[in-house]
Amino acid sequence: MEQFMAVLNAAWQILLAGILFGAGLPALFAFGIRALAWGTGGEAEEHAVGEEKKPHLAGRLVAYAAFAFVMLGMLAGIGFIAAHGLGIAITFDGIMPVFTKK
């Protein structure tokens, strides 16, 4: 029974990482594109004929924050892969990752 619980524990962690990085980051990027279109006054919202399209600062700020989060996720993934190839272990004891020799 102990092995079964260990397998279930590992399975939900893999599922969570797959959902987060496999669908979460692309969805966040798409949300950033939509927010950027709204922030620049693009065609993300409906306008009456002849009405001027106004840019929105909040849309651009949300878009840049989403893009920064996506970039951090990508850099973390690349760093994780590169560190394991170089024989370095990564632990997340707090907010910042800690790199130690294996």
Backbone as JSON, one array per atom type, in Angstrom:
{
  "sequence": "MEQFMAVLNAAWQILLAGILFGAGLPALFAFGIRALAWGTGGEAEEHAVGEEKKPHLAGRLVAYAAFAFVMLGMLAGIGFIAAHGLGIAITFDGIMPVFTKK",
  "N": [[0.82, -1.2, 0.0], [2.03, 1.16, 0.65], [3.76, 1.67, -1.48], [1.93, 2.09, -3.51], [0.71, 4.48, -2.69], [2.94, 6.14, -2.89], [3.32, 6.1, -5.64], [0.93, 7.33, -6.48], [1.32, 9.85, -5.35], [3.55, 10.77, -6.81], [2.39, 10.73, -9.34], [0.35, 12.72, -9.28], [1.93, 14.99, -8.99], [3.37, 15.0, -11.38], [1.25, 15.28, -13.16], [0.29, 17.81, -12.4], [2.52, 19.44, -13.05], [2.58, 19.01, -15.8], [0.13, 20.11, -16.62], [0.49, 22.75, -15.78], [2.86, 23.66, -17.16], [2.5, 22.65, -19.72], [-0.01, 23.46, -20.64], [-0.66, 25.72, -19.2], [1.31, 27.85, -19.4], [1.29, 28.43, -22.26], [-1.41, 29.24, -22.42], [-1.38, 31.46, -20.75], [0.34, 33.08, -22.21], [-1.26, 33.51, -24.48], [-3.32, 34.94, -23.26], [-1.84, 37.2, -22.57], [-1.29, 38.23, -25.13], [-3.88, 38.93, -25.92], [-4.46, 40.85, -23.95], [-2.52, 42.73, -24.62], [-3.39, 43.55, -27.14], [-5.78, 44.79, -26.4], [-4.67, 46.73, -24.77], [-3.26, 48.36, -26.54], [-5.23, 49.47, -27.98], [-6.25, 48.01, -30.04], [-7.98, 45.65, -32.16], [-9.27, 44.15, -30.22], [-11.56, 44.73, -28.92], [-14.95, 45.74, -29.45], [-15.88, 48.43, -31.56], [-17.74, 51.33, -32.39], [-18.64, 52.41, -35.69], [-16.36, 54.64, -37.01], [-15.57, 55.5, -34.52], [-12.94, 56.45, -32.35], [-10.17, 54.46, -31.46], [-9.02, 53.84, -28.28], [-5.97, 53.58, -26.51], [-5.15, 51.47, -23.7], [-3.62, 51.69, -20.64], [-3.59, 49.83, -18.55], [-4.05, 47.38, -19.82], [-1.69, 47.0, -21.28], [0.16, 46.83, -19.17], [-0.71, 44.51, -17.85], [-0.3, 42.67, -19.9], [2.52, 42.79, -20.24], [3.32, 41.86, -17.74], [2.3, 39.24, -17.87], [3.81, 38.23, -20.01], [6.37, 38.41, -18.86], [6.14, 36.55, -16.8], [5.79, 34.21, -18.28], [8.27, 34.12, -19.57], [9.95, 33.77, -17.34], [9.12, 31.22, -16.54], [9.95, 29.72, -18.77], [12.75, 30.17, -18.68], [13.3, 28.99, -16.22], [12.72, 26.32, -16.79], [14.64, 25.76, -18.8], [16.96, 26.23, -17.31], [16.71, 24.22, -15.39], [16.95, 21.88, -16.95], [19.53, 22.27, -18.04], [21.08, 22.39, -15.69], [20.82, 19.8, -14.61], [22.1, 18.38, -16.59], [24.69, 19.19, -16.19], [25.32, 18.11, -13.8], [24.31, 19.24, -11.47], [22.24, 19.79, -8.7], [18.96, 21.02, -8.15], [17.2, 22.71, -5.72], [14.21, 23.81, -4.2], [13.91, 25.59, -1.7], [12.8, 27.88, -0.77], [11.56, 30.85, -2.11], [13.45, 31.38, -4.09], [15.43, 29.37, -6.29], [17.93, 26.94, -5.33], [21.15, 26.07, -6.21], [23.12, 23.22, -6.09], [26.01, 21.08, -5.94], [25.88, 17.7, -7.04]],
  "CA": [[0.0, 0.0, 0.0], [2.92, 2.31, 0.72], [4.24, 1.93, -2.84], [0.8, 2.63, -4.28], [0.57, 5.88, -2.3], [4.08, 6.85, -3.46], [3.03, 6.26, -7.07], [-0.12, 8.35, -6.61], [1.93, 11.14, -5.03], [4.36, 11.17, -7.96], [1.51, 10.94, -10.5], [-0.33, 14.02, -9.24], [2.94, 16.02, -9.21], [3.64, 15.02, -12.83], [0.05, 15.85, -13.79], [0.27, 19.24, -12.12], [3.57, 20.09, -13.85], [2.16, 18.95, -17.2], [-0.93, 21.1, -16.84], [1.05, 24.09, -15.59], [3.8, 24.05, -18.22], [2.02, 22.22, -21.03], [-1.18, 24.24, -21.04], [-0.74, 26.97, -18.46], [2.14, 28.91, -19.97], [0.73, 28.9, -23.53], [-2.66, 29.97, -22.18], [-1.0, 32.76, -20.2], [0.87, 33.85, -23.33], [-2.41, 33.94, -25.29], [-3.97, 35.99, -22.49], [-1.0, 38.39, -22.72], [-1.51, 38.79, -26.47], [-5.2, 39.56, -25.89], [-4.35, 42.07, -23.14], [-1.73, 43.69, -25.37], [-4.26, 44.1, -28.17], [-6.68, 45.72, -25.72], [-3.87, 47.83, -24.25], [-2.84, 49.27, -27.6], [-6.41, 49.99, -28.66], [-6.44, 47.22, -31.26], [-9.29, 45.09, -32.48], [-9.69, 43.21, -29.18], [-12.88, 45.12, -28.43], [-15.79, 46.27, -30.52], [-16.01, 49.88, -31.64], [-18.71, 51.82, -33.36], [-18.02, 52.89, -36.91], [-15.85, 56.0, -36.89], [-15.13, 55.79, -33.15], [-11.5, 56.33, -32.19], [-9.75, 53.39, -30.56], [-8.15, 54.4, -27.26], [-5.11, 52.61, -25.84], [-5.38, 51.32, -22.27], [-2.36, 51.41, -19.95], [-3.74, 48.6, -17.75], [-3.9, 46.23, -20.71], [-0.27, 46.81, -21.58], [0.84, 46.37, -17.95], [-1.09, 43.1, -17.64], [0.36, 41.9, -20.95], [3.94, 42.7, -19.95], [3.45, 40.97, -16.58], [2.08, 37.88, -18.34], [4.98, 37.84, -20.8], [7.49, 38.22, -17.94], [5.92, 35.28, -16.09], [6.06, 33.14, -19.25], [9.72, 34.06, -19.75], [10.52, 33.16, -16.13], [8.85, 29.78, -16.62], [10.83, 29.15, -19.79], [14.12, 30.19, -18.17], [13.39, 27.99, -15.15], [12.79, 25.01, -17.43], [15.95, 25.62, -19.44], [17.94, 26.11, -16.23], [16.55, 22.9, -14.77], [17.52, 20.9, -17.87], [20.97, 22.49, -18.13], [21.71, 22.05, -14.42], [20.9, 18.35, -14.47], [23.11, 17.92, -17.53], [26.0, 19.53, -15.65], [25.51, 17.44, -12.51], [23.92, 20.15, -10.39], [20.88, 19.57, -8.21], [18.22, 22.25, -7.86], [16.2, 22.56, -4.68], [13.38, 25.0, -4.0], [13.65, 25.7, -0.27], [12.01, 29.09, -0.56], [11.12, 31.41, -3.38], [14.54, 31.28, -5.05], [16.05, 28.04, -6.38], [19.28, 26.8, -4.81], [21.94, 25.15, -7.02], [24.17, 22.54, -5.32], [26.65, 19.96, -6.62], [25.33, 16.39, -6.66]],
  "C": [[0.86, 1.26, 0.0], [3.46, 2.67, -0.67], [3.14, 2.55, -3.7], [0.6, 4.11, -3.96], [1.72, 6.72, -2.84], [3.88, 7.08, -4.95], [1.97, 7.32, -7.29], [0.44, 9.75, -6.32], [2.76, 11.64, -6.21], [3.47, 11.48, -9.16], [0.83, 12.29, -10.45], [0.67, 15.16, -9.44], [3.27, 16.14, -10.7], [2.46, 15.63, -13.57], [-0.01, 17.36, -13.59], [1.32, 19.99, -12.95], [3.19, 20.09, -15.33], [1.08, 19.96, -17.52], [-0.37, 22.52, -16.76], [1.92, 24.51, -16.77], [3.29, 23.68, -19.61], [0.85, 23.02, -21.53], [-1.22, 25.61, -20.38], [0.06, 28.11, -19.06], [1.66, 29.35, -21.35], [-0.58, 29.67, -23.36], [-2.37, 31.36, -21.62], [-0.42, 33.66, -21.29], [-0.27, 34.37, -24.21], [-3.18, 35.06, -24.58], [-3.18, 37.29, -22.58], [-1.16, 39.04, -24.08], [-2.85, 39.52, -26.51], [-5.15, 40.87, -25.09], [-3.54, 43.14, -23.86], [-2.56, 44.33, -26.49], [-5.24, 45.11, -27.57], [-5.9, 46.95, -25.25], [-3.42, 48.81, -25.31], [-4.02, 49.83, -28.37], [-6.7, 49.25, -29.95], [-7.84, 46.67, -31.39], [-9.76, 44.07, -31.44], [-11.05, 43.57, -28.6], [-13.66, 45.75, -29.58], [-15.89, 47.79, -30.41], [-17.11, 50.21, -32.63], [-17.96, 52.35, -34.57], [-17.62, 54.34, -36.72], [-15.37, 56.36, -35.49], [-13.63, 55.55, -33.03], [-11.18, 55.24, -31.16], [-8.72, 53.94, -29.58], [-7.26, 53.29, -26.67], [-5.39, 52.61, -24.33], [-4.06, 50.9, -21.61], [-2.46, 50.1, -19.16], [-3.56, 47.35, -18.6], [-2.45, 45.95, -21.03], [0.49, 46.31, -20.36], [0.54, 44.91, -17.67], [-0.38, 42.22, -18.66], [1.84, 41.72, -20.64], [4.2, 41.8, -18.73], [3.27, 39.51, -17.0], [3.28, 37.38, -19.14], [6.2, 37.6, -19.91], [7.36, 36.9, -17.2], [6.19, 34.09, -17.02], [7.56, 33.0, -19.46], [10.41, 33.44, -18.54], [10.3, 31.66, -16.12], [9.75, 29.09, -17.63], [12.28, 29.1, -19.31], [14.31, 29.17, -17.05], [13.49, 26.58, -15.75], [14.13, 24.76, -18.09], [17.05, 25.47, -18.38], [17.89, 24.76, -15.56], [17.2, 21.83, -15.64], [19.04, 21.04, -17.93], [21.68, 22.1, -16.83], [21.84, 20.54, -14.24], [21.91, 17.76, -15.45], [24.52, 18.18, -17.03], [26.26, 18.89, -14.29], [25.22, 18.33, -11.32], [22.49, 19.85, -10.0], [20.25, 20.91, -7.88], [17.19, 21.92, -6.79], [15.47, 23.89, -4.52], [13.0, 25.06, -2.52], [12.78, 26.9, 0.07], [11.5, 29.56, -1.9], [12.18, 31.21, -4.46], [15.08, 29.86, -5.1], [17.48, 28.07, -5.89], [19.99, 25.73, -5.63], [23.04, 24.56, -6.16], [24.74, 21.41, -6.17], [26.03, 18.66, -6.12], [26.38, 15.59, -5.93]]
}
